[in-house]
Amino acid sequence: MPKPIRWNDSMLTGIDEIDRQHRVLVNTLNELITHLPDAASEELAERITRDLLSYTLYHFDAEQGLMQAYGYVDACGDDAARHLAQHRAFSERVESLRDQINRGEALDLSKVVKFLQNWLVGHIMNTDLRFGEFVRRARTTSAGPT
Ligand SMILES: [Fe+2]
């Protein structure tokens, strides 16, 4: 099983709300790593992936709300489109993981977890940091969300 993600301040976007949510996502994913291997219990796997999915959706909504508030789509259309596509791909991946668990299918857990970890860290470090920079700049150059 992969090692848990260790939070690192280089993952900070500088947007408090987003950074708090990213920490929760990292913790939830870490919980998955800690509990899934001994979770012969499908109920537990079901609960953790449900938490992961609902928090993921909540978090994406928050980011997308900020995108709207600061005109990200107008200012950086390509980045915004890529960003949204990444969000969609991730939630679909988590949903299909849940389907597999619900159907009682055998999973290569370490592969799934590795994918989720790589996605989360890669997304935060590239896509979200760039977006955070945009929001911070917008906040310093204007009175606030439009
Ligand atoms: Fe994002």
Backbone and ligand atoms as CSV (ligand in chain L), in Angstrom:
chain,resi,resn,atom,element,x,y,z
A,1,MET,N,N,0.858,-1.202,0.000
A,1,MET,CA,C,0.000,0.000,0.000
A,1,MET,C,C,0.888,1.243,0.000
A,2,PRO,N,N,0.511,2.269,-0.781
A,2,PRO,CA,C,1.329,3.499,-0.789
A,2,PRO,C,C,1.339,4.158,0.592
A,3,LYS,N,N,2.354,4.981,0.815
A,3,LYS,CA,C,2.425,5.716,2.087
A,3,LYS,C,C,1.418,6.861,2.065
A,4,PRO,N,N,0.933,7.259,3.272
A,4,PRO,CA,C,0.025,8.416,3.311
A,4,PRO,C,C,0.726,9.654,2.750
A,5,ILE,N,N,-0.069,10.590,2.283
A,5,ILE,CA,C,0.486,11.854,1.797
A,5,ILE,C,C,0.880,12.681,3.005
A,6,ARG,N,N,2.089,13.201,2.983
A,6,ARG,CA,C,2.448,14.086,4.078
A,6,ARG,C,C,2.214,15.528,3.628
A,7,TRP,N,N,1.412,16.245,4.418
A,7,TRP,CA,C,1.114,17.629,4.037
A,7,TRP,C,C,2.401,18.433,4.004
A,8,ASN,N,N,2.488,19.294,3.019
A,8,ASN,CA,C,3.686,20.078,2.843
A,8,ASN,C,C,3.234,21.492,2.476
A,9,ASP,N,N,3.834,22.489,3.120
A,9,ASP,CA,C,3.363,23.854,2.892
A,9,ASP,C,C,3.565,24.344,1.467
A,10,SER,N,N,4.367,23.625,0.685
A,10,SER,CA,C,4.474,24.029,-0.721
A,10,SER,C,C,3.156,23.732,-1.446
A,11,MET,N,N,2.238,23.041,-0.751
A,11,MET,CA,C,0.928,22.766,-1.345
A,11,MET,C,C,-0.080,23.891,-1.057
A,12,LEU,N,N,0.360,24.909,-0.352
A,12,LEU,CA,C,-0.566,26.000,-0.006
A,12,LEU,C,C,-0.830,26.906,-1.207
A,13,THR,N,N,-2.109,27.172,-1.444
A,13,THR,CA,C,-2.462,28.074,-2.545
A,13,THR,C,C,-2.511,29.528,-2.063
A,14,GLY,N,N,-2.569,29.713,-0.735
A,14,GLY,CA,C,-2.693,31.061,-0.197
A,14,GLY,C,C,-4.150,31.508,-0.096
A,15,ILE,N,N,-5.065,30.641,-0.491
A,15,ILE,CA,C,-6.493,30.926,-0.327
A,15,ILE,C,C,-6.958,30.038,0.830
A,16,ASP,N,N,-7.220,30.673,1.989
A,16,ASP,CA,C,-7.449,29.895,3.217
A,16,ASP,C,C,-8.518,28.820,3.085
A,17,GLU,N,N,-9.631,29.220,2.504
A,17,GLU,CA,C,-10.759,28.292,2.390
A,17,GLU,C,C,-10.330,27.039,1.601
A,18,ILE,N,N,-9.634,27.285,0.503
A,18,ILE,CA,C,-9.196,26.178,-0.356
A,18,ILE,C,C,-8.139,25.337,0.357
A,19,ASP,N,N,-7.228,25.994,1.035
A,19,ASP,CA,C,-6.167,25.243,1.720
A,19,ASP,C,C,-6.730,24.368,2.834
A,20,ARG,N,N,-7.715,24.894,3.540
A,20,ARG,CA,C,-8.359,24.083,4.590
A,20,ARG,C,C,-8.994,22.849,3.976
A,21,GLN,N,N,-9.687,23.059,2.854
A,21,GLN,CA,C,-10.368,21.935,2.209
A,21,GLN,C,C,-9.364,20.930,1.650
A,22,HIS,N,N,-8.259,21.435,1.118
A,22,HIS,CA,C,-7.241,20.508,0.603
A,22,HIS,C,C,-6.700,19.617,1.721
A,23,ARG,N,N,-6.541,20.210,2.910
A,23,ARG,CA,C,-6.055,19.390,4.030
A,23,ARG,C,C,-7.062,18.303,4.368
A,24,VAL,N,N,-8.331,18.646,4.354
A,24,VAL,CA,C,-9.353,17.633,4.643
A,24,VAL,C,C,-9.295,16.519,3.600
A,25,LEU,N,N,-9.125,16.902,2.338
A,25,LEU,CA,C,-9.050,15.889,1.277
A,25,LEU,C,C,-7.841,14.979,1.469
A,26,VAL,N,N,-6.717,15.583,1.811
A,26,VAL,CA,C,-5.511,14.786,2.054
A,26,VAL,C,C,-5.768,13.831,3.225
A,27,ASN,N,N,-6.392,14.338,4.295
A,27,ASN,CA,C,-6.672,13.476,5.451
A,27,ASN,C,C,-7.631,12.350,5.100
A,28,THR,N,N,-8.629,12.666,4.300
A,28,THR,CA,C,-9.606,11.638,3.937
A,28,THR,C,C,-8.944,10.545,3.114
A,29,LEU,N,N,-8.095,10.975,2.208
A,29,LEU,CA,C,-7.369,10.003,1.389
A,29,LEU,C,C,-6.421,9.181,2.262
A,30,ASN,N,N,-5.809,9.826,3.222
A,30,ASN,CA,C,-4.920,9.097,4.126
A,30,ASN,C,C,-5.699,8.082,4.953
A,31,GLU,N,N,-6.916,8.458,5.309
A,31,GLU,CA,C,-7.779,7.554,6.075
A,31,GLU,C,C,-8.067,6.297,5.250
A,32,LEU,N,N,-8.263,6.541,3.968
A,32,LEU,CA,C,-8.513,5.432,3.049
A,32,LEU,C,C,-7.322,4.478,3.049
A,33,ILE,N,N,-6.131,5.045,3.035
A,33,ILE,CA,C,-4.918,4.226,3.002
A,33,ILE,C,C,-4.754,3.444,4.301
A,34,THR,N,N,-5.075,4.121,5.425
A,34,THR,CA,C,-4.897,3.461,6.713
A,34,THR,C,C,-5.892,2.340,6.920
A,35,HIS,N,N,-7.133,2.562,6.473
A,35,HIS,CA,C,-8.169,1.601,6.836
A,35,HIS,C,C,-8.508,0.571,5.783
A,36,LEU,N,N,-8.302,0.929,4.523
A,36,LEU,CA,C,-8.787,-0.001,3.496
A,36,LEU,C,C,-8.128,-1.383,3.496
A,37,PRO,N,N,-6.823,-1.457,3.722
A,37,PRO,CA,C,-6.218,-2.786,3.625
A,37,PRO,C,C,-6.826,-3.798,4.594
A,38,ASP,N,N,-7.124,-3.366,5.826
A,38,ASP,CA,C,-7.711,-4.321,6.781
A,38,ASP,C,C,-9.224,-4.280,6.713
A,39,ALA,N,N,-9.735,-3.387,5.873
A,39,ALA,CA,C,-11.178,-3.289,5.794
A,39,ALA,C,C,-11.708,-4.395,4.910
A,40,ALA,N,N,-11.719,-5.578,5.474
A,40,ALA,CA,C,-12.442,-6.642,4.820
A,40,ALA,C,C,-13.884,-6.138,4.796
A,41,SER,N,N,-14.127,-5.156,5.684
A,41,SER,CA,C,-15.460,-4.598,5.800
A,41,SER,C,C,-15.789,-3.682,4.626
A,42,GLU,N,N,-16.733,-4.118,3.840
A,42,GLU,CA,C,-17.153,-3.291,2.712
A,42,GLU,C,C,-17.859,-2.036,3.190
A,43,GLU,N,N,-18.505,-2.158,4.354
A,43,GLU,CA,C,-19.209,-0.988,4.877
A,43,GLU,C,C,-18.252,0.177,5.106
A,44,LEU,N,N,-17.097,-0.150,5.653
A,44,LEU,CA,C,-16.117,0.890,5.929
A,44,LEU,C,C,-15.610,1.504,4.621
A,45,ALA,N,N,-15.301,0.649,3.680
A,45,ALA,CA,C,-14.833,1.135,2.380
A,45,ALA,C,C,-15.913,2.014,1.756
A,46,GLU,N,N,-17.150,1.587,1.920
A,46,GLU,CA,C,-18.263,2.342,1.366
A,46,GLU,C,C,-18.337,3.719,2.029
A,47,ARG,N,N,-18.188,3.725,3.349
A,47,ARG,CA,C,-18.296,4.998,4.063
A,47,ARG,C,C,-17.146,5.954,3.696
A,48,ILE,N,N,-15.953,5.416,3.652
A,48,ILE,CA,C,-14.810,6.298,3.376
A,48,ILE,C,C,-14.887,6.859,1.958
A,49,THR,N,N,-15.248,6.006,1.007
A,49,THR,CA,C,-15.317,6.525,-0.361
A,49,THR,C,C,-16.517,7.461,-0.529
A,50,ARG,N,N,-17.565,7.231,0.260
A,50,ARG,CA,C,-18.696,8.177,0.208
A,50,ARG,C,C,-18.247,9.530,0.742
A,51,ASP,N,N,-17.540,9.523,1.867
A,51,ASP,CA,C,-17.008,10.776,2.429
A,51,ASP,C,C,-16.092,11.461,1.425
A,52,LEU,N,N,-15.230,10.667,0.834
A,52,LEU,CA,C,-14.268,11.238,-0.113
A,52,LEU,C,C,-15.004,11.889,-1.281
A,53,LEU,N,N,-15.987,11.179,-1.802
A,53,LEU,CA,C,-16.721,11.719,-2.947
A,53,LEU,C,C,-17.492,12.972,-2.571
A,54,SER,N,N,-18.209,12.935,-1.429
A,54,SER,CA,C,-19.040,14.104,-1.136
A,54,SER,C,C,-18.166,15.304,-0.786
A,55,TYR,N,N,-17.060,15.063,-0.089
A,55,TYR,CA,C,-16.207,16.209,0.218
A,55,TYR,C,C,-15.517,16.743,-1.034
A,56,THR,N,N,-15.171,15.832,-1.920
A,56,THR,CA,C,-14.555,16.242,-3.188
A,56,THR,C,C,-15.514,17.150,-3.958
A,57,LEU,N,N,-16.767,16.734,-4.030
A,57,LEU,CA,C,-17.745,17.527,-4.788
A,57,LEU,C,C,-17.963,18.891,-4.125
A,58,TYR,N,N,-18.033,18.875,-2.805
A,58,TYR,CA,C,-18.194,20.120,-2.054
A,58,TYR,C,C,-17.008,21.066,-2.331
A,59,HIS,N,N,-15.826,20.487,-2.310
A,59,HIS,CA,C,-14.618,21.282,-2.527
A,59,HIS,C,C,-14.553,21.838,-3.961
A,60,PHE,N,N,-14.883,21.003,-4.939
A,60,PHE,CA,C,-14.866,21.467,-6.331
A,60,PHE,C,C,-15.875,22.604,-6.507
A,61,ASP,N,N,-17.018,22.470,-5.863
A,61,ASP,CA,C,-18.032,23.538,-5.915
A,61,ASP,C,C,-17.458,24.840,-5.377
A,62,ALA,N,N,-16.739,24.737,-4.267
A,62,ALA,CA,C,-16.163,25.941,-3.658
A,62,ALA,C,C,-15.166,26.584,-4.623
A,63,GLU,N,N,-14.311,25.772,-5.228
A,63,GLU,CA,C,-13.326,26.325,-6.171
A,63,GLU,C,C,-14.043,26.941,-7.376
A,64,GLN,N,N,-15.048,26.233,-7.837
A,64,GLN,CA,C,-15.750,26.730,-9.014
A,64,GLN,C,C,-16.521,28.014,-8.691
A,65,GLY,N,N,-16.985,28.142,-7.451
A,65,GLY,CA,C,-17.632,29.377,-7.011
A,65,GLY,C,C,-16.633,30.535,-7.052
A,66,LEU,N,N,-15.408,30.273,-6.615
A,66,LEU,CA,C,-14.367,31.313,-6.664
A,66,LEU,C,C,-14.029,31.668,-8.113
A,67,MET,N,N,-13.996,30.653,-8.967
A,67,MET,CA,C,-13.707,30.919,-10.388
A,67,MET,C,C,-14.720,31.900,-10.943
A,68,GLN,N,N,-15.980,31.669,-10.566
A,68,GLN,CA,C,-17.033,32.546,-11.054
A,68,GLN,C,C,-16.888,33.936,-10.460
A,69,ALA,N,N,-16.676,33.966,-9.151
A,69,ALA,CA,C,-16.617,35.247,-8.453
A,69,ALA,C,C,-15.503,36.140,-9.007
A,70,TYR,N,N,-14.398,35.521,-9.435
A,70,TYR,CA,C,-13.258,36.319,-9.893
A,70,TYR,C,C,-13.077,36.318,-11.405
A,71,GLY,N,N,-14.075,35.823,-12.121
A,71,GLY,CA,C,-14.014,35.890,-13.577
A,71,GLY,C,C,-12.892,35.068,-14.189
A,72,TYR,N,N,-12.617,33.912,-13.591
A,72,TYR,CA,C,-11.497,33.088,-14.073
A,72,TYR,C,C,-11.729,32.574,-15.493
A,73,VAL,N,N,-12.953,32.203,-15.787
A,73,VAL,CA,C,-13.238,31.642,-17.108
A,73,VAL,C,C,-12.975,32.684,-18.199
A,74,ASP,N,N,-13.378,33.934,-17.913
A,74,ASP,CA,C,-13.134,34.997,-18.899
A,74,ASP,C,C,-11.651,35.314,-19.017
A,75,ALA,N,N,-10.978,35.337,-17.877
A,75,ALA,CA,C,-9.576,35.760,-17.883
A,75,ALA,C,C,-8.638,34.656,-18.377
A,76,CYS,N,N,-8.904,33.426,-18.000
A,76,CYS,CA,C,-7.996,32.310,-18.346
A,76,CYS,C,C,-8.826,31.127,-18.814
A,77,GLY,N,N,-9.494,31.286,-19.940
A,77,GLY,CA,C,-10.440,30.277,-20.425
A,77,GLY,C,C,-9.856,28.879,-20.556
A,78,ASP,N,N,-8.645,28.786,-21.142
A,78,ASP,CA,C,-8.062,27.459,-21.351
A,78,ASP,C,C,-7.728,26.774,-20.038
A,79,ASP,N,N,-7.130,27.556,-19.149
A,79,ASP,CA,C,-6.798,27.015,-17.825
A,79,ASP,C,C,-8.053,26.560,-17.099
A,80,ALA,N,N,-9.082,27.409,-17.169
A,80,ALA,CA,C,-10.322,27.093,-16.469
A,80,ALA,C,C,-10.940,25.821,-17.040
A,81,ALA,N,N,-10.929,25.683,-18.371
A,81,ALA,CA,C,-11.529,24.495,-18.998
A,81,ALA,C,C,-10.761,23.241,-18.581
A,82,ARG,N,N,-9.432,23.341,-18.588
A,82,ARG,CA,C,-8.615,22.188,-18.170
A,82,ARG,C,C,-8.875,21.854,-16.708
A,83,HIS,N,N,-8.975,22.900,-15.910
A,83,HIS,CA,C,-9.192,22.715,-14.476
A,83,HIS,C,C,-10.512,21.961,-14.234
A,84,LEU,N,N,-11.573,22.440,-14.888
A,84,LEU,CA,C,-12.879,21.814,-14.702
A,84,LEU,C,C,-12.879,20.373,-15.215
A,85,ALA,N,N,-12.176,20.145,-16.320
A,85,ALA,CA,C,-12.113,18.782,-16.863
A,85,ALA,C,C,-11.407,17.854,-15.874
A,86,GLN,N,N,-10.370,18.379,-15.207
A,86,GLN,CA,C,-9.669,17.555,-14.210
A,86,GLN,C,C,-10.585,17.227,-13.036
A,87,HIS,N,N,-11.375,18.210,-12.611
A,87,HIS,CA,C,-12.320,17.959,-11.521
A,87,HIS,C,C,-13.301,16.862,-11.913
A,88,ARG,N,N,-13.818,16.984,-13.131
A,88,ARG,CA,C,-14.797,15.990,-13.588
A,88,ARG,C,C,-14.183,14.594,-13.640
A,89,ALA,N,N,-12.981,14.521,-14.174
A,89,ALA,CA,C,-12.323,13.212,-14.311
A,89,ALA,C,C,-12.105,12.587,-12.936
A,90,PHE,N,N,-11.744,13.420,-11.975
A,90,PHE,CA,C,-11.485,12.873,-10.644
A,90,PHE,C,C,-12.772,12.376,-9.994
A,91,SER,N,N,-13.831,13.185,-10.048
A,91,SER,CA,C,-15.048,12.711,-9.378
A,91,SER,C,C,-15.596,11.470,-10.067
A,92,GLU,N,N,-15.420,11.395,-11.388
A,92,GLU,CA,C,-15.870,10.181,-12.081
A,92,GLU,C,C,-15.058,8.960,-11.642
A,93,ARG,N,N,-13.784,9.178,-11.424
A,93,ARG,CA,C,-12.927,8.064,-10.989
A,93,ARG,C,C,-13.347,7.583,-9.605
A,94,VAL,N,N,-13.651,8.540,-8.707
A,94,VAL,CA,C,-14.075,8.153,-7.360
A,94,VAL,C,C,-15.434,7.463,-7.420
A,95,GLU,N,N,-16.311,7.967,-8.286
A,95,GLU,CA,C,-17.617,7.313,-8.422
A,95,GLU,C,C,-17.468,5.882,-8.926
A,96,SER,N,N,-16.588,5.677,-9.884
A,96,SER,CA,C,-16.476,4.320,-10.408
A,96,SER,C,C,-15.829,3.405,-9.366
A,97,LEU,N,N,-14.968,3.973,-8.529
A,97,LEU,CA,C,-14.416,3.188,-7.422
A,97,LEU,C,C,-15.537,2.736,-6.484
A,98,ARG,N,N,-16.450,3.659,-6.199
A,98,ARG,CA,C,-17.573,3.308,-5.320
A,98,ARG,C,C,-18.460,2.236,-5.953
A,99,ASP,N,N,-18.674,2.372,-7.227
A,99,ASP,CA,C,-19.487,1.352,-7.920
A,99,ASP,C,C,-18.837,-0.015,-7.790
A,100,GLN,N,N,-17.523,-0.032,-7.991
A,100,GLN,CA,C,-16.817,-1.319,-7.888
A,100,GLN,C,C,-16.967,-1.908,-6.488
A,101,ILE,N,N,-16.822,-1.037,-5.477
A,101,ILE,CA,C,-16.956,-1.512,-4.093
A,101,ILE,C,C,-18.380,-2.020,-3.852
A,102,ASN,N,N,-19.357,-1.239,-4.323
A,102,ASN,CA,C,-20.756,-1.628,-4.109
A,102,ASN,C,C,-21.107,-2.933,-4.817
A,103,ARG,N,N,-20.452,-3.175,-5.938
A,103,ARG,CA,C,-20.714,-4.436,-6.646
A,103,ARG,C,C,-19.894,-5.581,-6.076
A,104,GLY,N,N,-19.056,-5.249,-5.080
A,104,GLY,CA,C,-18.234,-6.272,-4.462
A,104,GLY,C,C,-17.114,-6.767,-5.358
A,105,GLU,N,N,-16.706,-5.930,-6.311
A,105,GLU,CA,C,-15.620,-6.338,-7.219
A,105,GLU,C,C,-14.267,-6.303,-6.521
A,106,ALA,N,N,-13.403,-7.183,-6.957
A,106,ALA,CA,C,-12.042,-7.177,-6.412
A,106,ALA,C,C,-11.313,-5.943,-6.943
A,107,LEU,N,N,-10.579,-5.282,-6.056
A,107,LEU,CA,C,-9.893,-4.046,-6.448
A,107,LEU,C,C,-8.400,-4.191,-6.226
A,108,ASP,N,N,-7.641,-3.570,-7.100
A,108,ASP,CA,C,-6.226,-3.444,-6.814
A,108,ASP,C,C,-6.071,-2.133,-6.052
A,109,LEU,N,N,-6.232,-2.246,-4.724
A,109,LEU,CA,C,-6.321,-1.033,-3.906
A,109,LEU,C,C,-5.100,-0.135,-3.996
A,110,SER,N,N,-3.933,-0.742,-4.012
A,110,SER,CA,C,-2.770,0.143,-4.010
A,110,SER,C,C,-2.706,0.926,-5.314
A,111,LYS,N,N,-3.170,0.322,-6.388
A,111,LYS,CA,C,-3.185,1.038,-7.658
A,111,LYS,C,C,-4.191,2.202,-7.614
A,112,VAL,N,N,-5.368,1.922,-7.063
A,112,VAL,CA,C,-6.400,2.960,-6.965
A,112,VAL,C,C,-5.908,4.116,-6.096
A,113,VAL,N,N,-5.363,3.751,-4.933
A,113,VAL,CA,C,-4.922,4.784,-4.002
A,113,VAL,C,C,-3.791,5.611,-4.606
A,114,LYS,N,N,-2.864,4.933,-5.276
A,114,LYS,CA,C,-1.746,5.632,-5.920
A,114,LYS,C,C,-2.287,6.646,-6.936
A,115,PHE,N,N,-3.270,6.204,-7.708
A,115,PHE,CA,C,-3.868,7.107,-8.686
A,115,PHE,C,C,-4.476,8.339,-7.989
A,116,LEU,N,N,-5.266,8.093,-6.935
A,116,LEU,CA,C,-5.936,9.200,-6.245
A,116,LEU,C,C,-4.909,10.153,-5.633
A,117,GLN,N,N,-3.873,9.584,-5.039
A,117,GLN,CA,C,-2.823,10.425,-4.438
A,117,GLN,C,C,-2.114,11.266,-5.489
A,118,ASN,N,N,-1.700,10.596,-6.557
A,118,ASN,CA,C,-0.976,11.325,-7.600
A,118,ASN,C,C,-1.842,12.420,-8.171
A,119,TRP,N,N,-3.096,12.081,-8.368
A,119,TRP,CA,C,-3.999,13.087,-8.924
A,119,TRP,C,C,-4.092,14.281,-7.979
A,120,LEU,N,N,-4.369,13.997,-6.705
A,120,LEU,CA,C,-4.601,15.089,-5.758
A,120,LEU,C,C,-3.367,15.980,-5.627
A,121,VAL,N,N,-2.224,15.375,-5.397
A,121,VAL,CA,C,-1.016,16.175,-5.209
A,121,VAL,C,C,-0.669,16.914,-6.508
A,122,GLY,N,N,-0.750,16.217,-7.627
A,122,GLY,CA,C,-0.444,16.848,-8.911
A,122,GLY,C,C,-1.395,17.996,-9.209
A,123,HIS,N,N,-2.670,17.794,-8.917
A,123,HIS,CA,C,-3.670,18.824,-9.191
A,123,HIS,C,C,-3.446,20.050,-8.295
A,124,ILE,N,N,-3.187,19.800,-7.022
A,124,ILE,CA,C,-2.945,20.922,-6.113
A,124,ILE,C,C,-1.693,21.683,-6.542
A,125,MET,N,N,-0.615,20.941,-6.783
A,125,MET,CA,C,0.677,21.577,-7.044
A,125,MET,C,C,0.720,22.327,-8.381
A,126,ASN,N,N,-0.074,21.916,-9.318
A,126,ASN,CA,C,-0.034,22.598,-10.614
A,126,ASN,C,C,-1.255,23.476,-10.802
A,127,THR,N,N,-2.378,22.815,-10.999
A,127,THR,CA,C,-3.602,23.521,-11.366
A,127,THR,C,C,-4.095,24.470,-10.266
A,128,ASP,N,N,-4.170,23.968,-9.024
A,128,ASP,CA,C,-4.732,24.802,-7.960
A,128,ASP,C,C,-3.780,25.926,-7.540
A,129,LEU,N,N,-2.492,25.661,-7.569
A,129,LEU,CA,C,-1.556,26.742,-7.201
A,129,LEU,C,C,-1.664,27.887,-8.196
A,130,ARG,N,N,-1.797,27.531,-9.486
A,130,ARG,CA,C,-1.931,28.578,-10.507
A,130,ARG,C,C,-3.230,29.354,-10.313
A,131,PHE,N,N,-4.276,28.603,-10.002
A,131,PHE,CA,C,-5.561,29.251,-9.773
A,131,PHE,C,C,-5.493,30.137,-8.518
A,132,GLY,N,N,-4.842,29.640,-7.477
A,132,GLY,CA,C,-4.705,30.416,-6.239
A,132,GLY,C,C,-3.979,31.730,-6.491
A,133,GLU,N,N,-2.965,31.654,-7.339
A,133,GLU,CA,C,-2.196,32.856,-7.658
A,133,GLU,C,C,-3.105,33.880,-8.354
A,134,PHE,N,N,-3.933,33.362,-9.246
A,134,PHE,CA,C,-4.873,34.241,-9.951
A,134,PHE,C,C,-5.810,34.925,-8.957
A,135,VAL,N,N,-6.373,34.155,-8.029
A,135,VAL,CA,C,-7.319,34.731,-7.059
A,135,VAL,C,C,-6.600,35.743,-6.171
A,136,ARG,N,N,-5.380,35.394,-5.737
A,136,ARG,CA,C,-4.657,36.338,-4.871
A,136,ARG,C,C,-4.375,37.642,-5.599
A,137,ARG,N,N,-3.992,37.514,-6.857
A,137,ARG,CA,C,-3.722,38.721,-7.631
A,137,ARG,C,C,-5.007,39.533,-7.801
A,138,ALA,N,N,-6.101,38.829,-8.092
A,138,ALA,CA,C,-7.381,39.524,-8.275
A,138,ALA,C,C,-7.791,40.223,-6.983
A,139,ARG,N,N,-7.484,39.590,-5.848
A,139,ARG,CA,C,-7.868,40.178,-4.569
A,139,ARG,C,C,-7.054,41.430,-4.260
A,140,THR,N,N,-5.808,41.456,-4.683
A,140,THR,CA,C,-4.995,42.634,-4.375
A,140,THR,C,C,-5.243,43.771,-5.365
A,141,THR,N,N,-5.728,43.426,-6.555
A,141,THR,CA,C,-5.906,44.494,-7.543
A,141,THR,C,C,-7.338,45.006,-7.633
A,142,SER,N,N,-8.259,44.327,-6.955
A,142,SER,CA,C,-9.641,44.823,-7.015
A,142,SER,C,C,-10.237,44.766,-5.620
A,143,ALA,N,N,-11.414,45.326,-5.493
A,143,ALA,CA,C,-12.053,45.411,-4.186
A,143,ALA,C,C,-12.579,44.044,-3.745
A,144,GLY,N,N,-12.720,43.119,-4.660
A,144,GLY,CA,C,-13.250,41.817,-4.252
A,144,GLY,C,C,-13.982,41.169,-5.393
A,145,PRO,N,N,-14.692,40.098,-5.084
A,145,PRO,CA,C,-15.381,39.379,-6.151
A,145,PRO,C,C,-16.353,40.285,-6.884
A,146,THR,N,N,-16.538,40.032,-8.160
A,146,THR,CA,C,-17.453,40.875,-8.930
A,146,THR,C,C,-18.874,40.388,-8.770
L,1,LIG,FE,FE,-9.005,22.308,-8.370
